[in-house]
């Protein structure tokens, strides 16, 4: 019970510190009328609180004591009081001490439809009391680290890997902030995700057309993005490229952007190492690749690329933590994905309607899978038992 209280206290202390900083920065950003008309700065509160959650779990499960900033004198004696002073001064000047913090917090945490401003004020008052008590308790009772795998301890990562992880998180937080704060960008991203998830190629084609001369650039960036981070169907992008740019140039665009995504995944894995890759693609999937790589050796990437039912991202990330040379990975990926890319692009140019396209995709996947199973053993020269 004591341990639960201690862990909970540190968690709440982290949330509260980042909440106060987020509220202060949001109020500062709102003062700029030009920015306030174009951007919902209130969501900085949510992003900062999520950052606090990340700091807490990194500290707890990766034994990273320097992430426990909510007990450091600099933050307790300088940053926190300074943030509180900014909040009080900005709201007192406009005589809105009991309006602006409640309004900004309510919008930033997406509670507009759930709480009135008076209710939000009561909640903030309770939250401030809990937060201050949590900060006091966290300062008195240090956080006991969970026993983690030596490979997952923060100190086990190289300096460049730690730097890379931090940069990756910062960029992710900024991307989330922009997505939440810019309504037009949010609507555009949601439209693209909806078309991809519903496998509506014509809708995605129309989405790309809305960017005019930048359609090819947007298509390429989305292909790279889905390769690295998003579980979105890449074949829809390939079909749409064929439908929009013709089978040849559509294939060129799809192939080059998919290659860029694969290369990026490969070097992310090389840079961060196996522990992080296990979290991104799951340990079970990575173990499967280890067995696959052990069985098929240097031909494993080429065979996996020939069979679309094997996750494209898994192969890219997993290859980065094996002994495969980049040159071999590059050529095996390029040649392995070329047949499916050409076929999808051709079908994209000639077919229309998501139903027909899904039928074609299913047929193509089965055909290539069978082809891979036939030529795989011949390429490897497997010996009969």
Beta strands, then each sheet from edge to edge (+ up, - down):
end
